[in-house]
C-alpha cells in the first residue's frame, strides 16, 4: 500500500467508550484506529476502563471482538468506573475521563509537547485536559475533534473554537459549525462516507452456511433487526408488533440487553426471537443469514440530520434487502436504487414494506447487490487516507 505524504509522528485517539463491549460507536472507533494504521500512522487508542460482570474480555481479545487487525495499541486508563444495569454512571464516567486523561498527559508530557503529535478525539469530556494544557503552553500537539452532532451551547462552542481541525460526516454539521459557531471553513474536514467493509468480501458470504450455523429453518423467512436493543424502545415495540402479521416468517432481534430479554420474557409474539449480545464476527452470521434486514431509528433531531449507521456496512454488504427508517440524512446517503425506506410510526407500515419485498424478492435482491458494491468501495481505510491527507495539508503545510 502506498501511503499519503505524512508529517504526523503519532496519533492518539481519545475514546469516550471502553472497547470491551461492541456498541456502534466502539465499532466505529476500532475501525477508525485500524484504518489510520493501515495508512501508515502510529496509532494509540486511549480508553476508560469499565468494570462489569458481563463482557469481561482480556486485552488481546478486544481486536477479535471487532474482527480488526491488531495493528495499533490500546491503552486503558486506570479509571474507577463500575457498570450497573448495562449503564455507566454519567457523573462518575465524566469525572474519571477528565481526571485520568489529565494524569495521562502529565505522565507523557514530553510526547505531547511534540508539534507533530496528533490528539484525535470524539469525547467532549476527555478532550478538556488537552485544551487546558495547550492553552497554558504545557503541550504543543495538534488537537482534532471528530463530531457527528453539535448542540448550540457554550460548552460545545468552547471546544470547537479550540480545535486545530474538526472532522464532520454531514453537511448539516459542517454548516452548523460555520454559521452558528463561526468556525473558519478551512478548519473543517468533511469525511467521505465510510463503512466497515475493510475486511469482509461479499463474494465470500455463504448464506446457507450461516443459516446452518444458526440452526435456522431452511423453509422459513427471517427478518433481522441488529441495532440498538435497550428496553422500552419504540422501534423494538414496532418490530415485535409487525411480527404478528406473518406466517412462516421469523422476526429476529440480535444483541438484546438483559433488560430487553426481561421485558420480553413472557413473549406473546409467536414469530419473535431474541438473541443476546454477540461478538462482531458472530453478529455478521445473523446479518448474512437474513432475508430482510431492518435498520430502525426514532425520529429525533440527531437521527434526522446527523445519523451515520454504525454497522450499516455489514447490512448493505450482505446483499440482503435493507429497510431504513425514512430520515433525511439516510436519504442523503443511500439512494432508492439501493435500499428501501419506511415511516416507522406504526407497525402496519413496516408490515407492508416487508410484504412488498418478500413478494418481489428478486427485484429487491438486485437492489441489494448494488448496495453491496457501493459500500465495498467506501471503506474506513479509504476515508482515513483522505482525512489524513487533509490534516497534513492544513496542519503542517
GINORDA-V187155 format. One record per residue. PHI is phi as a letter, one per 40 degrees, with the letter a starting at -180 (none if undefined). OMEGA is omega as a letter, one per 20 degrees, with the letter a starting at -180 (999 if undefined). Layout:
phi=PHI omega=OMEGA
phi=PHI omega=OMEGA
This chain:
phi=none omega=r
phi=c omega=a
phi=c omega=r
phi=c omega=r
phi=d omega=a
phi=b omega=r
phi=b omega=a
phi=c omega=r
phi=c omega=a
phi=a omega=r
phi=b omega=r
phi=c omega=r
phi=c omega=a
phi=c omega=a
phi=c omega=r
phi=c omega=a
phi=b omega=r
phi=c omega=a
phi=b omega=a
phi=c omega=r
phi=a omega=a
phi=c omega=r
phi=c omega=a
phi=d omega=a
phi=c omega=r
phi=c omega=r
phi=d omega=r
phi=d omega=a
phi=c omega=a
phi=c omega=r
phi=c omega=r
phi=c omega=a
phi=c omega=r
phi=c omega=a
phi=c omega=r
phi=c omega=r
phi=c omega=r
phi=d omega=r
phi=c omega=r
phi=g omega=a
phi=c omega=r
phi=c omega=a
phi=b omega=r
phi=b omega=a
phi=c omega=a
phi=b omega=a
phi=b omega=r
phi=c omega=r
phi=b omega=a
phi=b omega=r
phi=c omega=r
phi=a omega=r
phi=c omega=r
phi=c omega=r
phi=f omega=r
phi=c omega=a
phi=b omega=r
phi=c omega=a
phi=d omega=a
phi=c omega=a
phi=c omega=a
phi=c omega=a
phi=c omega=r
phi=c omega=r
phi=c omega=a
phi=b omega=r
phi=f omega=r
phi=b omega=a
phi=c omega=r
phi=c omega=a
phi=b omega=r
phi=a omega=a
phi=c omega=r
phi=b omega=r
phi=b omega=r
phi=c omega=r
phi=c omega=a
phi=c omega=a
phi=c omega=a
phi=b omega=a
phi=b omega=r
phi=b omega=a
phi=c omega=r
phi=b omega=r
phi=f omega=r
phi=g omega=a
phi=b omega=r
phi=c omega=r
phi=d omega=a
phi=c omega=a
phi=c omega=r
phi=c omega=r
phi=c omega=a
phi=c omega=a
phi=c omega=a
phi=c omega=r
phi=d omega=a
phi=c omega=a
phi=c omega=a
phi=c omega=r
phi=c omega=r
phi=c omega=r
phi=c omega=a
phi=c omega=r
phi=c omega=a
phi=c omega=r
phi=c omega=a
phi=b omega=a
phi=d omega=a
phi=c omega=r
phi=c omega=a
phi=c omega=r
phi=c omega=r
phi=c omega=a
phi=c omega=a
phi=b omega=r
phi=c omega=a
phi=b omega=r
phi=b omega=a
phi=b omega=a
phi=b omega=r
phi=b omega=a
phi=b omega=a
phi=c omega=r
phi=c omega=a
phi=c omega=a
phi=c omega=a
phi=d omega=r
phi=d omega=r
phi=c omega=r
phi=c omega=a
phi=c omega=a
phi=c omega=r
phi=c omega=a
phi=c omega=r
phi=b omega=r
phi=g omega=a
phi=c omega=r
phi=b omega=a
phi=b omega=a
phi=c omega=r
phi=c omega=a
phi=b omega=a
phi=b omega=a
phi=b omega=r
phi=b omega=a
phi=b omega=r
phi=c omega=a
phi=a omega=r
phi=b omega=r
phi=b omega=a
phi=c omega=r
phi=b omega=a
phi=c omega=a
phi=c omega=r
phi=c omega=r
phi=c omega=r
phi=d omega=a
phi=c omega=a
phi=c omega=a
phi=c omega=a
phi=b omega=r
phi=c omega=r
phi=c omega=r
phi=a omega=a
phi=b omega=r
phi=b omega=a
phi=b omega=a
phi=b omega=a
phi=b omega=r
phi=c omega=r
phi=d omega=a
phi=c omega=r
phi=d omega=r
phi=c omega=r
phi=c omega=r
phi=c omega=a
phi=c omega=a
phi=c omega=a
phi=c omega=a
phi=c omega=r
phi=f omega=r
phi=c omega=r
phi=c omega=a
phi=c omega=a
phi=c omega=r
phi=c omega=a
phi=b omega=r
phi=b omega=r
phi=c omega=a
phi=c omega=r
phi=c omega=r
phi=c omega=a
phi=a omega=a
phi=b omega=r
phi=c omega=a
phi=b omega=a
phi=c omega=a
phi=b omega=r
phi=b omega=r
phi=b omega=a
phi=c omega=r
phi=c omega=a
phi=c omega=a
phi=c omega=r
phi=b omega=a
phi=c omega=a
phi=c omega=r
phi=c omega=r
phi=c omega=r
phi=c omega=r
phi=c omega=r
phi=c omega=a
phi=c omega=a
phi=g omega=r
phi=c omega=r
phi=c omega=a
phi=c omega=a
phi=c omega=a
phi=b omega=r
phi=c omega=r
phi=b omega=r
phi=b omega=a
phi=b omega=r
phi=b omega=a
phi=b omega=r
phi=b omega=a
phi=c omega=a
phi=b omega=r
phi=c omega=r
phi=c omega=r
phi=g omega=r
phi=c omega=a
phi=c omega=a
phi=c omega=r
phi=c omega=r
phi=d omega=a
phi=c omega=r
phi=c omega=r
phi=c omega=r
phi=c omega=r
phi=c omega=a
phi=c omega=a
phi=c omega=a
phi=c omega=a
phi=b omega=r
phi=b omega=r
phi=g omega=r
phi=b omega=r
phi=c omega=r
phi=b omega=a
phi=b omega=r
phi=b omega=a
phi=b omega=r
phi=g omega=a
phi=c omega=r
phi=c omega=r
phi=d omega=a
phi=c omega=r
phi=c omega=r
phi=c omega=r
phi=c omega=r
phi=c omega=a
phi=b omega=a
phi=d omega=r
phi=b omega=a
phi=c omega=r
phi=c omega=r
phi=c omega=a
phi=c omega=a
phi=c omega=a
phi=c omega=r
phi=b omega=r
phi=b omega=r
phi=b omega=a
phi=c omega=a
phi=d omega=r
phi=b omega=r
phi=c omega=a
phi=c omega=r
phi=d omega=r
phi=c omega=r
phi=d omega=a
phi=c omega=r
phi=c omega=r
phi=c omega=a
phi=c omega=a
phi=c omega=a
phi=c omega=a
phi=c omega=r
phi=c omega=r
phi=b omega=r
phi=b omega=a
phi=b omega=r
phi=b omega=a
phi=b omega=a
phi=a omega=r
phi=c omega=a
phi=c omega=r
phi=b omega=r
phi=d omega=r
phi=d omega=a
phi=c omega=a
phi=c omega=a
phi=b omega=a
phi=b omega=a
phi=c omega=r
phi=b omega=a
phi=d omega=a
phi=d omega=a
phi=b omega=a
phi=c omega=a
phi=c omega=r
phi=c omega=r
phi=d omega=a
phi=c omega=a
phi=c omega=a
phi=c omega=a
phi=g omega=r
phi=b omega=r
phi=d omega=a
phi=b omega=r
phi=b omega=r
phi=b omega=r
phi=c omega=a
phi=c omega=r
phi=b omega=a
phi=d omega=a
phi=c omega=r
phi=c omega=r
phi=c omega=r
phi=c omega=a
phi=c omega=a
phi=b omega=r
phi=c omega=a
phi=d omega=a
phi=c omega=a
phi=b omega=a
phi=b omega=r
phi=b omega=r
phi=b omega=r
phi=a omega=r
phi=c omega=a
phi=b omega=r
phi=c omega=a
phi=a omega=a
phi=c omega=a
phi=c omega=r
phi=c omega=r
phi=c omega=r
phi=d omega=a
phi=c omega=a
phi=c omega=r
phi=c omega=r
phi=c omega=r
phi=d omega=a
phi=c omega=a
phi=c omega=r
phi=c omega=a
phi=b omega=a
phi=c omega=a
phi=c omega=r
phi=c omega=a
phi=c omega=r
phi=c omega=r
phi=c omega=r
phi=c omega=a
phi=c omega=r
phi=c omega=r
phi=c omega=r
phi=c omega=a
phi=c omega=r
phi=c omega=a
phi=c omega=a
phi=c omega=r
phi=c omega=a
phi=c omega=a
phi=b omega=a
phi=c omega=r
phi=c omega=a
phi=c omega=r
phi=c omega=a
phi=c omega=a
phi=c omega=r
phi=d omega=r
phi=c omega=r
phi=d omega=a
phi=c omega=r
phi=c omega=r
phi=c omega=r
phi=c omega=r
phi=c omega=a
phi=c omega=a
phi=c omega=a
phi=b omega=a
phi=b omega=a
phi=c omega=999
